[in-house]
């Protein structure tokens, strides 16, 4: 910390977020083009997780890796030098380019070490089918890719023995409701990924009045008990949110 951090009542340091919200699993964002940096980052965050009582880690390369050996080298070094942290690593997420048709990389050597999850590549079930043939073992579902698409991908993945995770794209406001419901009913390997309360916690204050357990993690859990009623159980009539004026009114662009 430098002293210039905002004094807004929210944690700044990772350790403080883990302690306040009782986090159980931490995603580690990696570069994919600097193995030394990626390894050090995994170890640094992994040690914080271990010391603060978070049980699990995931590693996300965001499509930046070109060959399996890059990931394998990091994993093989981690299991020798930090076996505890290697054991905490649940899965590796999308190291390779998202366009699987243009980049048909055989990834069985990676998934032999750790479960390998498709994220950006999993935009429809046809790509999941190709991914499975190439060696991917899990699928990250996201409601931001449409609810129907997520359900179709879920069905195909489950029918073919692939594991599931429901991941966030920093879902605020009502988007959080369908997001957590998908996770609750899909049978994920580790609950749900949810981070809007870190990125913009004030964005969901009107919804949090009605659904307080959805917008603050307590002991690593979200409370879905307030979701009730028709549709997704939003309880819209109880949420007092002021919306901006529509961009289009009766087919005409507003000024």
C-alpha positions as CSV (number, residue, x, y, z in Angstrom):
1,X,0.0,0.0,0.0
2,X,1.2,3.5,-0.8
3,X,-1.2,5.6,1.2
4,X,-3.1,6.8,-1.8
5,X,-5.7,4.0,-1.6
6,X,-9.4,5.0,-1.3
7,X,-10.9,5.1,2.2
8,X,-14.3,3.8,1.2
9,X,-14.8,1.0,3.7
10,X,-13.8,-1.8,1.4
11,X,-10.6,-3.9,1.7
12,X,-7.6,-3.1,-0.5
13,X,-5.3,-6.0,0.2
14,X,-6.0,-9.6,-0.9
15,X,-5.5,-10.9,2.6
16,X,-8.2,-8.5,3.9
17,X,-10.7,-9.6,1.3
18,X,-10.1,-13.2,2.2
19,X,-10.5,-12.5,5.9
20,X,-13.6,-10.3,5.5
21,X,-15.5,-12.5,3.1
22,X,-14.2,-15.9,4.2
23,X,-13.1,-16.7,0.7
24,X,-12.4,-20.4,0.0
25,X,-11.0,-20.3,-3.6
26,X,-8.9,-17.7,-5.3
27,X,-8.5,-17.3,-9.1
28,X,-4.9,-16.4,-10.1
29,X,-4.7,-14.3,-13.3
30,X,-1.5,-15.1,-15.3
31,X,0.3,-13.6,-18.3
32,X,1.0,-16.7,-20.4
33,X,4.1,-15.1,-22.0
34,X,6.5,-15.1,-19.0
35,X,6.8,-18.4,-17.2
36,X,9.0,-17.0,-14.4
37,X,6.5,-14.3,-13.6
38,X,3.5,-16.7,-13.8
39,X,5.2,-19.2,-11.5
40,X,6.1,-16.5,-8.9
41,X,2.5,-15.2,-9.1
42,X,1.0,-18.6,-8.5
43,X,3.4,-19.2,-5.5
44,X,2.8,-15.7,-4.0
45,X,-1.0,-15.9,-4.2
46,X,-1.0,-19.6,-3.2
47,X,1.0,-18.8,0.0
48,X,-1.5,-16.1,0.9
49,X,-4.4,-18.5,0.4
50,X,-2.8,-21.2,2.5
51,X,-1.9,-18.8,5.3
52,X,-5.4,-17.2,5.4
53,X,-7.4,-20.4,5.2
54,X,-8.6,-20.4,1.6
55,X,-8.5,-24.0,0.4
56,X,-8.3,-23.8,-3.3
57,X,-6.7,-22.0,-6.3
58,X,-7.4,-21.8,-10.0
59,X,-5.0,-20.6,-12.7
60,X,-6.3,-18.5,-15.6
61,X,-4.0,-17.8,-18.6
62,X,-6.7,-16.0,-20.7
63,X,-5.8,-17.6,-24.1
64,X,-2.2,-16.3,-24.2
65,X,-0.2,-19.6,-24.3
66,X,0.9,-21.1,-27.6
67,X,2.0,-24.6,-26.6
68,X,1.3,-27.1,-23.8
69,X,4.9,-27.3,-22.7
70,X,4.6,-23.8,-21.2
71,X,1.9,-24.9,-18.8
72,X,3.4,-28.3,-18.1
73,X,6.7,-26.8,-17.1
74,X,5.0,-24.5,-14.5
75,X,2.9,-27.3,-13.1
76,X,5.8,-29.7,-12.9
77,X,7.9,-27.2,-11.1
78,X,5.1,-26.4,-8.7
79,X,4.5,-30.0,-7.8
80,X,8.2,-30.5,-6.9
81,X,8.8,-27.2,-5.1
82,X,5.4,-26.5,-3.6
83,X,3.4,-29.7,-3.5
84,X,0.9,-28.2,-1.0
85,X,0.0,-25.4,-3.5
86,X,-0.1,-27.9,-6.4
87,X,-2.6,-29.9,-4.4
88,X,-4.7,-26.8,-3.9
89,X,-4.9,-26.1,-7.6
90,X,-8.4,-27.1,-8.8
91,X,-7.9,-26.6,-12.5
92,X,-6.2,-24.6,-15.2
93,X,-8.3,-22.3,-17.3
94,X,-8.1,-21.5,-21.0
95,X,-4.3,-21.2,-21.5
96,X,-4.6,-21.6,-25.3
97,X,-6.2,-19.5,-28.1
98,X,-10.0,-19.4,-27.9
99,X,-10.5,-20.3,-31.6
100,X,-10.1,-24.1,-31.4
101,X,-10.8,-24.6,-35.1
102,X,-7.9,-22.4,-36.1
103,X,-5.7,-23.7,-33.2
104,X,-6.2,-27.5,-32.9
105,X,-3.7,-28.0,-30.1
106,X,-3.6,-31.4,-28.5
107,X,-3.8,-30.6,-24.8
108,X,-3.9,-34.1,-23.3
109,X,-0.5,-33.6,-21.6
110,X,-1.9,-30.7,-19.6
111,X,-5.2,-32.3,-18.6
112,X,-3.2,-35.4,-17.5
113,X,-1.7,-33.1,-14.8
114,X,-4.7,-31.0,-13.9
115,X,-8.3,-30.6,-15.1
116,X,-8.3,-28.2,-18.1
117,X,-11.3,-25.9,-18.4
118,X,-12.6,-24.1,-21.5
119,X,-13.7,-20.6,-21.0
120,X,-13.5,-18.3,-24.0
121,X,-13.7,-21.4,-26.3
122,X,-16.9,-22.6,-24.7
123,X,-19.2,-20.3,-26.6
124,X,-21.4,-23.1,-27.9
125,X,-21.6,-26.9,-27.5
126,X,-20.1,-27.6,-30.9
127,X,-16.8,-26.0,-29.7
128,X,-17.0,-28.0,-26.5
129,X,-17.3,-31.2,-28.6
130,X,-14.1,-30.2,-30.4
131,X,-12.4,-29.2,-27.2
132,X,-13.1,-32.6,-25.6
133,X,-11.6,-34.4,-28.6
134,X,-8.4,-32.2,-28.1
135,X,-8.1,-33.1,-24.4
136,X,-10.0,-30.4,-22.5
137,X,-11.9,-31.9,-19.5
138,X,-14.0,-29.1,-18.1
139,X,-16.3,-26.2,-19.1
140,X,-16.8,-22.8,-17.6
141,X,-20.4,-21.7,-18.0
142,X,-21.3,-18.0,-18.1
143,X,-24.8,-16.5,-18.3
144,X,-23.3,-13.5,-20.1
145,X,-23.0,-15.8,-23.1
146,X,-26.8,-16.2,-23.0
147,X,-28.7,-18.4,-20.6
148,X,-29.8,-20.8,-23.4
149,X,-26.2,-21.2,-24.6
150,X,-25.1,-22.0,-21.1
151,X,-27.8,-24.6,-20.7
152,X,-27.0,-26.3,-24.0
153,X,-23.3,-26.4,-23.1
154,X,-24.1,-27.7,-19.7
155,X,-26.2,-30.6,-21.1
156,X,-23.6,-31.6,-23.7
157,X,-20.7,-31.4,-21.2
158,X,-22.6,-33.5,-18.6
159,X,-23.6,-36.1,-21.1
160,X,-20.0,-36.6,-22.1
161,X,-18.5,-36.7,-18.6
162,X,-17.0,-33.2,-18.5
163,X,-16.9,-31.2,-15.2
164,X,-18.5,-27.8,-14.8
165,X,-17.8,-24.4,-13.3
166,X,-20.0,-21.3,-13.4
167,X,-17.8,-18.2,-13.8
168,X,-18.4,-14.5,-13.4
169,X,-18.0,-11.6,-15.7
170,X,-18.4,-9.3,-12.8
171,X,-22.2,-9.6,-12.7
172,X,-23.9,-6.8,-10.9
173,X,-27.5,-6.0,-10.1
174,X,-30.1,-8.4,-11.6
175,X,-27.4,-10.3,-13.6
176,X,-26.2,-11.8,-10.3
177,X,-29.5,-13.6,-9.7
178,X,-29.5,-15.8,-12.9
179,X,-25.7,-16.2,-12.5
180,X,-25.9,-17.8,-9.0
181,X,-29.1,-19.8,-9.9
182,X,-27.2,-21.5,-12.8
183,X,-24.4,-22.4,-10.4
184,X,-26.9,-23.7,-7.8
185,X,-28.5,-26.2,-10.2
186,X,-25.7,-27.2,-12.5
187,X,-23.5,-29.1,-10.1
188,X,-20.2,-27.2,-10.3
189,X,-16.9,-28.5,-8.8
190,X,-16.5,-25.4,-6.6
191,X,-19.7,-23.3,-6.0
192,X,-19.7,-20.2,-8.0
193,X,-17.3,-17.5,-9.0
194,X,-18.6,-14.0,-8.0
195,X,-16.6,-10.8,-7.9
196,X,-18.9,-7.8,-8.5
197,X,-18.7,-7.0,-4.8
198,X,-15.0,-6.3,-5.3
199,X,-15.1,-4.5,-8.6
200,X,-18.1,-2.2,-8.0
201,X,-19.9,-3.0,-4.8
202,X,-22.0,0.1,-4.8
203,X,-23.6,-0.8,-8.2
204,X,-26.0,-3.3,-6.6
205,X,-27.2,-1.4,-3.6
206,X,-30.9,-1.4,-4.5
207,X,-30.9,-5.1,-5.3
208,X,-29.0,-5.8,-2.1
209,X,-31.8,-4.4,0.0
210,X,-34.0,-7.2,-1.2
211,X,-31.3,-9.9,-1.7
212,X,-28.6,-9.0,0.9
213,X,-27.0,-12.5,0.7
214,X,-26.3,-12.2,-3.0
215,X,-24.0,-9.2,-2.9
216,X,-21.8,-9.9,0.1
217,X,-19.9,-13.1,0.6
218,X,-20.1,-14.3,4.2
219,X,-17.8,-17.2,5.3
220,X,-17.3,-17.9,1.6
221,X,-21.0,-18.4,0.9
222,X,-23.8,-16.6,-0.9
223,X,-27.3,-16.8,0.4
224,X,-29.9,-17.5,-2.2
225,X,-32.9,-17.8,0.2
226,X,-34.4,-14.5,-0.9
227,X,-34.8,-15.5,-4.5
228,X,-38.5,-16.3,-4.8
229,X,-41.5,-15.9,-7.1
230,X,-42.1,-16.1,-10.8
231,X,-39.4,-16.1,-13.5
232,X,-35.9,-15.9,-12.0
233,X,-37.3,-14.8,-8.6
234,X,-35.9,-11.3,-9.0
235,X,-38.8,-9.7,-6.9
236,X,-38.6,-6.7,-9.2
237,X,-41.6,-4.9,-7.6
238,X,-39.6,-4.6,-4.3
239,X,-36.4,-3.3,-5.9
240,X,-36.3,0.5,-6.1
241,X,-33.9,1.3,-8.9
242,X,-34.0,4.5,-10.9
243,X,-33.2,3.8,-14.5
244,X,-31.8,6.2,-17.0
245,X,-33.9,7.4,-19.9
246,X,-34.1,4.9,-22.8
247,X,-31.8,5.5,-25.8
248,X,-34.7,4.8,-28.2
249,X,-38.3,5.8,-27.8
250,X,-40.9,4.5,-30.3
251,X,-38.3,3.8,-32.9
252,X,-36.6,7.2,-32.7
253,X,-33.2,8.0,-31.2
254,X,-33.5,10.3,-28.2
255,X,-31.4,13.4,-28.0
